[in-house]
Each structure stands twice: as C-alpha cells, then as structure tokens.
Amino acid sequence: MTVVVIGDDTGRDFAGTEDTELLSAFPTTNLQSEAAVQSPFLLRFDLSPIVGANTVSDSKLSLKTSSGSGGSGTITAKNVLVTWVVSQATWNDRITSTGWTTAGCQSDGNDRTAAASASLSYPGGFNTDRMVSASNSGLITNVQGVVDGGANNGHLLEFSVPGSLSSEQGSDGDRPYIEVTYTASGGGDPEGRLVGGKLMRGGFLTGGVLVG
C-alpha cells in the first residue's frame, strides 16, 4: 500500500491545496489570501497524482484550529456538488457572475451534500491551537470517486468556534492536509508522500531537500 499526504506542510509550495472562506459580511469579496478562516470554508486537495486504477482504503483529513476561543465543538465537511474557482469564489458566487443555488454554498443537494463526509471534534480552551483529524467511510468514498475520475469539487467545512488555519498560513506544519492510503492496480506500490503536489518516494522532503 501507498500512503500519500497531500498538503503544503513543507516550505511554501501551495500546489497541493486550494481553500477560501465564504463570509456573508463580505458577500462579493474573495478571501483566498486569509490565513485564519471562519465558517464556512471551501477546501480542496489536488488528487491528480493518484487518479487511476487505485483502491483507497483510508483517507484522513487534518486541520489546525486557530486560537482565541474557549469553546469546543465539531467541524463538519460536506462534499461540494458544483464547480468553483478558488480565486473567484465568494459568499454570493462560486465563479465570477455564477452564483451558488443558495449564497454561501448552503443548498443541500444542489451546492453541497446534506450529509457530512467527515466530522472533526475540537477541544475547548482559550488560545489553544490544536491539530484535529477525522477518517470515515464518507471521506474514503469521496476520495475514491475522484481517484476513479469523478469531479473534484472539494468540501465545505462548517464550524462555530474556533476558526481554522488555511493553506495560506505561514507556519510550517499548520496547514490543512489529507492523508490517503491506497493500493495500486496489480499489487503493491512503494510508500510515497505527496508534498505540494510532488510525489516523494523512499524518503521525505525537508526544506526542499529529499532525505532518505
């Protein structure tokens, strides 16, 4: 089996992740550049390096919650059903001049699925930044669909407090990532790790240098 981590955890190569928040307070403003985001939040990972005859056995989504909140709660990830462009998406529009069925990607069955693909629980505690993760059958099914050639529209994340850190976050290790375990057609495959859209085999990437 191959374990692939898709995200921007090393350096500032952002090729593996697209994300932006959708805020009703700024209905026509694209917020892709925000490092700390609020709900709702669009998130998509580049799965193209593993598209093909591969069988996904596990998929784990990880996010780092942002500080400044004393509450605990749940982050839900719902599969987005329509296309969107990260540099154009706003509360009103998914693509410039093309609106969501309901603003903020809020229409179940049209903009996003009614059921959550993943649910991430986060602890309480003021000024607590923590990485939270979730893996379940819904997320595996979503990833498998993209690997099989389906549309990759990512997820809509919704939460109350705290917020989450996006791929624009400057600190290494704080950005969202997804870990996918799969088996290649015809048998085993050497373990690999995808960092910033680049598949690294037989080692890991540190500061732009492949080690191992």
C-alpha positions in Angstrom: 0.0 0.0 0.0 1.0 3.6 -0.6 0.4 6.4 2.0 0.2 9.8 0.3 0.0 13.1 2.2 -1.4 16.0 0.2 -1.0 19.5 1.5 1.5 22.3 2.0 3.2 21.3 5.2 6.8 21.8 4.0 8.1 25.2 2.7 5.7 27.5 0.8 4.8 25.3 -2.1 0.9 25.6 -2.3 0.3 23.4 -5.3 -1.5 20.7 -3.2 -4.3 22.7 -1.6 -6.9 25.3 -2.6 -9.1 27.0 0.1 -11.1 30.1 0.8 -13.6 31.2 3.3 -17.1 32.5 2.4 -18.4 35.3 4.6 -21.8 36.9 4.5 -20.3 40.1 5.8 -18.2 40.3 2.6 -20.6 38.9 0.0 -18.7 39.9 -3.1 -15.1 39.7 -1.7 -12.8 36.7 -2.5 -10.9 35.8 0.7 -8.5 33.2 -0.7 -5.5 35.0 0.9 -6.8 34.7 4.5 -4.5 32.6 6.8 -7.1 32.2 9.6 -10.5 31.4 8.3 -14.0 31.3 9.6 -17.1 29.2 8.7 -18.0 28.3 6.0 -14.7 27.4 4.4 -14.1 25.8 1.0 -11.2 23.2 0.9 -9.9 21.1 -2.0 -6.8 18.9 -2.4 -5.1 18.1 -5.6 -5.6 14.3 -6.0 -4.4 14.1 -9.6 -1.2 12.2 -8.9 -3.2 9.2 -7.6 -6.1 9.3 -10.2 -6.3 5.9 -11.9 -6.8 2.3 -11.1 -6.2 2.6 -7.4 -8.3 1.4 -4.4 -8.5 3.8 -1.5 -8.6 2.1 1.9 -8.3 5.1 4.2 -8.5 8.9 4.0 -7.8 11.2 6.9 -8.4 14.9 6.9 -6.4 17.1 9.3 -6.9 20.8 10.2 -5.4 23.1 12.8 -7.9 25.1 14.8 -7.0 28.7 15.4 -6.7 30.3 18.8 -8.9 32.8 20.6 -11.8 30.6 21.6 -12.8 29.0 24.8 -15.4 26.7 23.3 -15.3 23.1 22.0 -17.3 21.7 19.1 -17.3 20.0 15.7 -16.1 20.8 12.3 -18.2 19.1 9.5 -17.0 18.6 6.0 -19.7 18.3 3.3 -18.9 17.3 -0.3 -19.4 20.2 -2.7 -21.5 19.3 -5.7 -20.7 22.1 -8.1 -17.6 23.6 -9.6 -15.9 26.6 -8.0 -12.8 28.6 -8.7 -10.7 29.4 -5.6 -9.6 32.9 -6.8 -13.2 33.8 -7.7 -15.5 32.2 -5.0 -17.3 34.5 -2.7 -20.4 34.3 -0.4 -22.5 35.1 -3.5 -20.7 33.4 -6.3 -18.9 30.1 -6.9 -17.4 31.5 -10.2 -17.5 35.1 -11.2 -21.1 36.0 -12.2 -22.3 32.5 -11.4 -24.0 32.2 -8.1 -24.5 29.4 -5.6 -28.0 28.0 -5.5 -28.1 29.5 -2.0 -25.5 32.0 -1.0 -22.6 30.6 0.9 -22.9 27.1 -0.7 -25.8 26.4 1.6 -28.2 24.5 -0.5 -28.3 20.8 0.4 -28.5 18.6 -2.7 -27.5 21.4 -5.0 -24.5 23.2 -3.7 -23.3 20.5 -1.2 -24.4 17.2 0.2 -26.8 17.2 3.1 -24.8 14.6 5.0 -21.2 15.3 6.2 -18.4 13.2 4.7 -16.3 13.8 7.8 -16.7 15.2 11.3 -13.8 16.6 13.3 -14.1 17.3 17.0 -12.0 20.0 18.6 -11.4 20.6 22.3 -12.1 23.7 24.3 -9.5 26.0 25.9 -8.7 29.7 25.3 -5.8 30.4 22.9 -5.4 26.7 22.1 -4.2 25.8 18.6 -4.6 22.1 18.0 -4.5 19.8 15.0 -7.7 17.8 14.7 -8.2 14.8 12.3 -11.0 12.6 11.1 -11.3 9.5 8.9 -14.5 7.7 8.0 -16.2 5.9 5.2 -17.8 9.0 3.7 -14.4 10.7 3.2 -13.0 7.5 1.7 -15.9 7.3 -0.7 -15.4 10.9 -1.8 -11.7 10.4 -2.4 -12.3 7.1 -4.3 -14.7 8.9 -6.6 -12.1 11.5 -7.6 -9.4 8.8 -8.0 -11.8 7.0 -10.3 -12.1 10.1 -12.5 -15.0 11.9 -10.9 -15.2 15.7 -10.4 -13.0 17.1 -7.6 -15.1 19.9 -6.0 -13.7 19.5 -2.6 -15.5 20.1 0.7 -17.4 22.8 2.5 -16.3 23.0 6.1 -18.6 24.4 8.7 -17.9 25.2 12.4 -18.7 27.6 15.1 -15.6 28.4 17.2 -12.7 28.4 16.9 -11.7 29.1 13.3 -9.2 27.1 11.2 -5.8 27.8 9.7 -5.7 27.7 5.9 -3.1 26.8 3.3 -2.0 30.5 3.4 -0.8 30.1 7.0 2.9 30.9 7.1 4.0 28.4 9.8 5.1 25.1 8.5 3.0 22.2 9.9 -0.1 24.4 10.5 -1.8 24.0 7.1 -4.6 21.6 6.2 -3.7 18.2 4.7 -5.2 14.9 3.8 -3.6 11.5 4.1 -4.7 8.9 1.6 -3.8 5.2 1.9 -4.4 3.2 -1.4 -3.4 0.1 -3.2 -2.3 0.4 -6.9 -3.8 -1.8 -9.5 -1.8 -5.0 -9.8 -0.4 -5.1 -6.3 1.8 -3.1 -4.0 3.4 0.2 -4.5 6.4 1.7 -2.7 5.3 4.1 0.1 5.1 7.6 -1.2 4.3 11.0 0.2 2.9 13.9 -1.8 4.1 17.4 -0.6 2.9 20.4 -2.5 1.8 18.3 -5.5 5.1 16.4 -5.8 5.2 12.6 -5.0 8.2 11.7 -3.0 9.2 8.1 -2.7 11.7 6.4 -0.5 12.2 9.5 1.7 10.7 12.7 2.8 11.1 16.4 1.9 12.7 18.8 4.3 13.4 22.4 3.3 13.2 21.4 -0.3 15.8 18.6 0.1 14.7 14.9 -0.3 16.0 12.9 2.7 16.1 9.1 2.9 
